[in-house]
Amino acid sequence: MALALHWAAKGMYLTAPNPRIGCVIVRDGAVIGAGHTQPAGQAHAEIQALRDAQARGNDVRGATAYVTLEPCSHYGRTPPCSNALVQAGVGRVVAAMTDPNPLVAGRGLAQLEAAGIAVTSGVLAEQAHELNIGFFSRMRRGLPWVRLKVAASLDGATALAGGESQWITGPDARADGHAWRARAQAILTGIGTVKADDPQLTVRGIDTPLPPRRVIVDSRLEIDPGARILQGEPCWIVAAVDVQGKCAEKAAALRAAGHDVFTLPNAQGKVDLPELIRELGRREINEVHVEAGSKLNASMVREGCVDELLVYLAPSLIGPGQGMFALPPLARLGDKRQLRFHDVARVGEDIRILARFANTNIQH
């Protein structure tokens, strides 16, 4: 199963909105076929592994297939993988997890058992869940997994008071940040960051056949049409103003350039962030990577839109500067927002912390 997870990771940037799945077929302790899920509409991991075994001249009848998620049992963009395994005559299937997709949800394993194939599930389930945490989130909550990234000095400054921030963290941490960008299907930022930094928010240094969609929270539709983020792949621009009214001409020009402009206002005349996250789920986004300023960061946290913080801390002190979150002061310590450390690692000269909010829980 560990080898199957290794194969699944090969599809990290390929499979969305489908999960990243790996499959290895084993006979007498030797791998006779292996594969991972291809882009949506193409072969799943089980089909790839069966084809690989055939190409090697290996007979899979009676062999064991290890797959990192329950084989699908429904007709979607591709035929059911459970049918293919039955027809191939494998003797046993070991799945890391059952599929949270309600169209599958145990039916694939039941079909295999009904065909006389021995079935086991729950092997390295936690690792398989982490690899597809966004898919599980979307299937079970209707929401993508939202990861908010910040880079700061050891005393918590993300930039000098005047805005200078390049570079607080080192090259290894910056490269690692691009890897986290690449695994998401959407990179979300705010108009404040676009105005201040004119970022591209693209993935660099990693081959991404499916580049993440850039999503810009821009309540008053203030974005400059010449902003670098609008170059290249189309963006989704989320406003609160009536784009059919005074902003109609600008919205039309942005749409003519290929961008999607839509409105999700709340009662305060800002973008309704929880509704935006729900909309991203409806658009089949599994993972959202947030890179924004302290105001939007705080709003995302305050409105319960963040599942996980990705924090890079540099071994430096900056003193008074811009902070991570522009949250209001608390009246009492008991009102603090509690997180739990999920992972802490050294990345070059910096420290990377993955911290999850205590109330975030997607069962696996």
Order of alpha helices (4+ residues) and beta strands (2+ residues): alpha-beta-beta-alpha-beta-alpha-beta-alpha-beta-alpha-alpha-beta-beta-alpha-beta-alpha-beta-beta-alpha-beta-alpha-beta-alpha-beta-beta-beta-beta
